[in-house]
Amino acid sequence: MQSRGSNSMVSNMVFRTRISSLLISMFATFAAFYVAGRLWQDAENRVYLIKELDRITGLGQSAISVDDTLKIIACREQHKKLSALEMDLATARQEGFTPKRASDAGGTVSQRRPLVVIGVLTRFGREKNRNAIRKAWMGSGETLKKMEKENGIVSRFVIGRSAKRGDNLDRSIDDENRQTNDFIILDQVEAPRELPMKAKMFFALAADRWDAEFYAKVNDDVYVNIDTLGATLTSYLDKPRVYIGCMKSGEVFSELSHKWYEPDCGSLVIKNRKFC
């Protein structure tokens, strides 16, 4: 009886062991199929993504190097910056900004920004001085226009009006201006005590009429070396604020009766657009 019981127990244990082994084998087989399927699906996804990236970037290659990827990123950043600049330009145009045209490949200059606008402060009865300046450095007619186009230097005589509007003094200036076309006639009385206001009005008018790098005022008894002036001002183009000339730090006495009366603050004053 004992022998039969022992044999039965052994048979049951062997049967159970075989079932366990079979179950484990089946589980391992299913797990292997599952992992293989996922790997195959991931491989297909990678191939699909590479093809899509090639199609989008237009490289037509199965793989993209690090350098090519950096180039693509840089191009996208430049495109973003360009779009932002175009939006800023559109906004500026809506606010009335008009861009200046630079020189083209043939060397033709169209609306080039002047280097300097010179206002020669003059008075009634000083025609001889003005003619001397025209012959010495300012020029007239085509010579005046040539200096503006080639050197970027605009020069004009600056004068006010007579206290008696329309008298012989005003008519003589109008006649001279019709012949030379080189005057800026201010709407204020021409008088020695009005020189500071005259200079101020010239700078304001010149800055409004010409978009120049610099603005200068000189008296009608000053000889200007155009070449030296142009070279000097060119060396200051990279400076944010430029003021050349006499600058008073104390009180300015503008009354004729004062002992230290100063009719003018200097024969030559130059400043860039930041000061106008």
C-alpha positions in Angstrom: 0.0 0.0 0.0 2.8 2.3 0.9 4.6 1.7 -2.5 1.4 2.5 -4.5 0.9 5.8 -2.6 4.5 6.8 -3.1 4.3 6.2 -6.8 1.2 8.2 -7.1 2.7 11.2 -5.3 5.7 11.1 -7.6 3.6 11.0 -10.7 1.6 14.0 -9.5 4.7 16.0 -8.9 6.1 15.2 -12.3 2.9 16.2 -14.0 2.7 19.5 -12.2 6.4 20.2 -13.1 5.6 19.5 -16.8 2.6 21.9 -16.7 4.7 24.6 -15.1 7.4 24.3 -17.6 4.9 24.4 -20.4 3.3 27.5 -19.1 6.6 29.2 -18.6 7.6 28.3 -22.2 4.4 29.6 -23.5 4.8 32.9 -21.6 8.4 33.3 -22.8 7.3 32.7 -26.4 4.5 35.3 -26.1 6.9 37.7 -24.5 9.4 37.2 -27.3 6.8 37.8 -29.9 5.6 41.0 -28.1 9.1 42.4 -27.8 9.9 41.6 -31.4 6.7 43.3 -32.6 7.4 46.4 -30.6 11.0 46.6 -32.0 9.7 46.1 -35.5 7.1 48.9 -35.0 9.8 51.2 -33.6 12.0 50.5 -36.5 9.2 51.3 -38.9 8.5 54.6 -37.0 12.2 55.6 -37.2 12.3 55.0 -41.0 9.1 57.0 -41.4 10.4 59.9 -39.4 13.7 60.0 -41.3 11.8 60.0 -44.6 9.5 62.8 -43.4 12.5 64.9 -42.2 14.2 64.3 -45.5 11.1 65.4 -47.3 10.7 68.6 -45.2 14.3 69.7 -45.2 14.8 68.7 -48.9 18.1 67.0 -48.1 17.2 63.7 -49.7 19.5 61.8 -47.3 18.8 58.9 -45.0 20.6 60.7 -42.1 21.3 64.3 -41.1 24.6 65.3 -39.7 25.0 67.6 -36.7 26.4 70.4 -38.9 23.4 70.2 -41.2 21.1 70.3 -38.2 22.8 73.4 -36.9 22.5 75.1 -40.3 18.8 74.4 -40.4 18.3 75.9 -36.9 20.4 79.0 -37.9 18.4 79.5 -41.0 15.1 79.3 -39.0 16.5 81.9 -36.5 17.5 84.2 -39.3 14.1 83.8 -40.9 12.5 84.8 -37.6 14.7 87.9 -37.3 14.0 88.9 -40.9 10.3 88.6 -40.3 10.6 90.8 -37.2 12.6 93.4 -39.1 10.0 93.4 -41.9 7.2 94.0 -39.3 9.3 96.9 -37.8 9.8 98.4 -41.2 6.1 98.2 -42.0 5.3 99.9 -38.7 7.8 102.6 -39.5 6.4 103.2 -42.9 2.9 103.6 -41.4 4.4 106.3 -39.1 5.8 108.2 -42.1 9.3 106.9 -42.3 10.8 107.0 -45.9 14.1 105.1 -46.3 17.0 106.9 -48.1 18.5 105.3 -51.2 22.2 104.5 -51.3 24.6 104.2 -54.2 23.8 101.5 -56.7 26.4 99.2 -58.4 27.0 101.8 -61.2 28.0 104.4 -58.7 24.9 106.6 -59.2 23.9 108.3 -56.0 20.2 108.8 -55.3 19.1 110.8 -52.3 22.3 110.1 -50.4 22.4 111.5 -46.9 24.5 114.7 -46.9 27.6 114.8 -44.8 27.1 118.3 -43.5 24.7 121.3 -44.1 26.6 124.6 -43.7 24.7 127.8 -42.9 26.7 130.9 -43.7 25.2 133.6 -41.5 25.2 136.9 -43.4 23.7 140.4 -43.2 22.3 143.1 -45.5 25.0 145.0 -47.4 27.5 142.0 -47.4 27.1 141.0 -51.0 30.9 141.4 -51.6 31.6 138.9 -48.8 29.1 136.5 -50.2 30.6 136.7 -53.7 34.1 136.2 -52.2 32.9 133.0 -50.4 31.3 131.7 -53.7 34.6 132.1 -55.5 36.7 130.8 -52.6 35.1 127.6 -51.4 31.3 127.5 -51.7 30.8 127.7 -55.5 27.6 128.6 -57.3 25.3 127.1 -59.9 26.6 123.8 -61.1 29.6 123.9 -58.9 27.4 124.2 -55.8 25.3 121.3 -57.0 28.4 119.2 -57.8 29.7 119.7 -54.2 26.4 118.5 -52.9 26.3 115.4 -55.0 30.0 114.4 -54.9 31.1 115.6 -51.4 27.7 115.6 -49.6 28.3 119.2 -48.5 25.3 121.5 -48.7 26.0 125.2 -48.2 23.5 128.1 -48.0 23.6 131.7 -46.9 21.3 132.4 -44.0 19.6 135.8 -43.5 16.5 137.3 -42.0 14.0 139.9 -43.2 14.1 143.6 -42.9 12.2 145.3 -40.0 10.4 147.1 -42.8 9.1 144.1 -44.8 9.4 144.4 -48.5 11.8 147.4 -48.6 14.9 147.8 -50.7 16.9 145.5 -48.4 14.5 142.6 -48.8 14.2 143.2 -52.5 17.9 143.2 -53.0 18.2 139.8 -51.2 15.3 138.4 -53.2 17.0 139.5 -56.5 20.3 138.0 -55.5 18.6 134.7 -54.5 16.8 134.5 -57.8 20.2 134.6 -59.5 22.2 132.3 -57.2 19.5 130.2 -55.5 21.7 129.7 -52.4 19.9 131.4 -49.6 17.8 130.4 -46.6 15.7 133.3 -45.8 14.3 133.2 -42.2 11.0 134.6 -41.1 12.5 136.9 -38.5 14.0 140.4 -38.3 17.6 140.6 -39.3 19.3 142.4 -36.4 22.6 141.9 -34.5 20.8 141.2 -31.2 18.9 138.4 -32.9 22.0 136.4 -33.9 21.5 133.6 -31.2 17.9 133.1 -32.4 19.0 133.3 -36.0 21.5 130.4 -35.4 18.9 128.4 -33.5 16.3 128.8 -36.3 18.8 127.8 -38.9 19.7 124.5 -37.1 16.1 123.7 -36.6 15.2 124.4 -40.2 18.2 122.6 -41.6 17.5 119.5 -39.5 13.9 119.5 -40.8 14.9 120.0 -44.5 18.0 117.8 -44.7 18.6 114.5 -43.1 22.4 115.1 -42.7 25.1 113.7 -40.5 26.2 117.1 -39.3 25.0 120.7 -39.3 27.4 123.7 -39.2 27.1 127.5 -39.0 29.8 129.9 -40.0 30.0 133.7 -40.4 30.4 135.3 -43.8 34.0 136.3 -43.1 35.2 132.7 -42.6 37.2 130.6 -45.2 36.3 126.9 -45.1 38.7 124.3 -46.3 36.1 121.8 -47.7 38.5 118.9 -48.0 39.8 119.2 -44.5 36.3 119.7 -43.1 35.0 116.6 -44.9 37.9 114.5 -43.7 37.5 115.7 -40.1 33.7 115.1 -40.0 34.1 111.7 -41.5 36.3 110.7 -38.6 33.5 111.6 -36.2 30.8 109.5 -37.9 31.0 106.7 -35.4 30.5 109.1 -32.4 27.0 109.3 -30.9 27.2 113.0 -30.0 29.4 115.6 -31.6 29.7 119.3 -30.8 32.6 121.3 -32.3 33.1 124.9 -31.5 32.7 127.3 -28.6 30.4 126.2 -25.8 29.6 128.7 -23.0 29.4 127.3 -19.5 28.5 130.6 -17.8 26.2 133.6 -18.5 26.0 134.9 -22.0 25.6 138.7 -22.2 23.4 139.5 -25.2 22.6 143.2 -24.4 24.4 145.7 -26.5 25.0 148.1 -23.6 26.7 145.5 -21.5 30.4 145.7 -21.0 31.0 142.0 -21.9 28.4 141.9 -24.7 29.0 138.9 -27.1 27.0 139.1 -30.3 28.0 135.6 -31.3 29.2 132.4 -29.5 31.8 131.6 -32.2 32.6 131.9 -35.8 32.3 128.1 -36.4 29.9 125.7 -34.7 29.3 122.1 -35.8 27.0 119.5 -34.3 25.5 116.3 -35.4 21.9 115.4 -35.5 21.6 114.3 -31.9 22.2 118.0 -30.9 19.7 119.5 -33.3 
